[in-house]
Amino acid sequence: MRSILRRQFSIILTEGFSLLAFTSLTAPLRIANELLGYEAYSWNIVTHDGAPVQTSCGLCLAADYDLETARTARALDQSHFMALLPGDNGEAFRSRLISWIREAVARGVSVAGVGRGALMLAEHGLLDGRRCAVHWSMFASSVENFPEVVISRAFYEIDGLFHTCAGEAASFDLILEIIRQDYGQALRDAINEIALQGQVRSRTDRQAMALHMRLERSCPALLPVVKLMEQTVADPLTMDALRASSGLSRRHIERLFQHHLGMSPWRFYRQLRIERAHALLENSIVPLIDVALASGFASPSHFAKAYKAFMGCTPQETRTGRKRDGGRLNSFRERSLAMSVAA
């Protein structure tokens, strides 16, 4: 049984922030508290002057603290979590905010940047050498503007103490992953079921449809190559075969991938294969050797090495972690059912 954990979120808002991002962030925390039967997660709202802040849709939200009070009154430790949801106007107190974030990180506090919040962290060098998830519409410009940051098309990324997500609804996926790390997969899945969110999106899921739409506008010549890669994950093609099917030269394909996707064709292809493997490990009982073959790897050892380099853990650890948490699922379902009947 996991020990009781209580985590405090400080949610920093500026004028014009996304209400969808805010509710997507806080709703899973509220449901988690209901399922657990105690206040495992709490949150307060911080604005630069403590005044109510207006959302992008015109509603106003009351603040709990101004920035200076929050910075001096809140004890910062590893149970604390800071979340940045900036709108259109965050310049007035940005320097003080970044200073507070640096202080918090030095004390082991986790920081999440949602949408523009992720870009704010990148702009101030806090994400240099780290992965950062951005919205598909900002991918190309982010690759160019932040060469020291590993820009990602995932819905969210977690790299050390820094958490980033592509914005708005993706903050729901990020918070679900934080809850999973705190309390296990059973609680995460129960929250997802109550919220009617459908399939849980993991870190390795990409904004695939958005990628296709963006390539149709910005680089239609690259889209057939990407689609062919996606269709041949289990039996990867050589670069010569991809080149022949596209009618483009190898060097031209490499330039297009680097400019529009921020990586080489080989790395993109490898990422697709690892994503397929991760989905099979998370959602099936297919033997590891078959997972390797279905992901285009000729040997289990080669697969394990490539998977760990990308995911930071072995395939076996991914599957073992899922099994370890799975036994708690029914109890959460039963409790949530009892709560809905009582209501």
BELZIBEL-V235429 format. One record per backbone hydrogen bond with DSSP energy under -0.5 kcal/mol. NH is the residue of the N-H (numbers start at 1). CO is the residue of the C=O. If there is no record, write none. Layout:
NH_CO, NH_CO
This chain:
7_40, 8_79, 9_42, 10_81, 11_9, 11_44, 12_10, 12_83, 13_11, 13_46, 14_85, 15_89, 16_54, 17_14, 17_54, 19_17, 22_18, 23_19, 24_20, 25_21, 26_22, 27_23, 28_24, 29_25, 30_26, 31_27, 32_28, 33_29, 34_30, 35_31, 36_32, 37_33, 38_33, 40_38, 42_7, 44_9, 46_11, 47_65, 53_61, 55_59, 56_17, 58_55, 61_53, 64_45, 65_45, 67_47, 70_66, 71_67, 72_68, 73_69, 74_70, 76_74, 77_75, 80_77, 81_8, 82_110, 83_10, 84_112, 85_12, 85_83, 88_15, 89_15, 93_90, 94_91, 97_93, 98_94, 99_95, 100_96, 101_97, 102_98, 103_99, 104_100, 105_101, 106_102, 107_103, 107_104, 108_105, 109_104, 110_80, 111_161, 112_82, 113_163, 114_84, 114_112, 115_113, 115_165, 117_114, 118_115, 119_115, 120_116, 121_117, 122_118, 123_119, 124_120, 125_122, 126_121, 127_121, 128_125, 129_148, 130_127, 132_150, 134_152, 138_135, 139_136, 142_138, 143_139, 144_140, 145_141, 146_142, 149_146, 150_130, 151_149, 152_132, 155_205, 157_164, 159_162, 162_159, 163_111, 164_157, 165_113, 166_155, 170_167, 171_168, 172_169, 173_169, 174_170, 175_171, 176_172, 177_173, 178_174, 179_175, 180_176, 181_177, 182_178, 183_179, 184_179, 184_180, 188_184, 189_185, 190_186, 191_187, 192_188, 193_189, 194_190, 195_191, 196_193, 197_192, 202_200, 205_202, 207_153, 208_206, 211_207, 212_208, 213_209, 214_210, 215_211, 216_212, 217_213, 218_214, 219_215, 222_219, 223_219, 224_220, 226_222, 227_223, 228_224, 229_225, 230_226, 231_227, 232_228, 232_229, 233_230, 236_233, 242_238, 243_239, 244_240, 245_241, 246_242, 247_243, 248_243, 253_249, 254_250, 255_251, 256_252, 257_253, 258_254, 259_255, 260_256, 261_257, 262_257, 262_258, 263_257, 268_264, 269_265, 270_266, 271_267, 272_268, 273_269, 274_270, 275_271, 276_272, 277_273, 278_274, 279_275, 280_276, 281_277, 282_278, 283_279, 284_280, 290_287, 291_287, 292_288, 293_289, 294_290, 295_291, 295_292, 296_293, 297_292, 303_299, 304_300, 305_301, 306_302, 307_303, 308_304, 309_305, 310_306, 311_307, 312_308, 318_314, 319_315, 320_316, 321_317, 322_318, 323_319, 324_320, 325_321, 326_322, 327_323, 328_325, 329_326, 332_328, 333_329, 334_330, 335_331, 336_332, 337_333, 338_334, 339_335, 340_336, 341_337, 342_338, 343_339
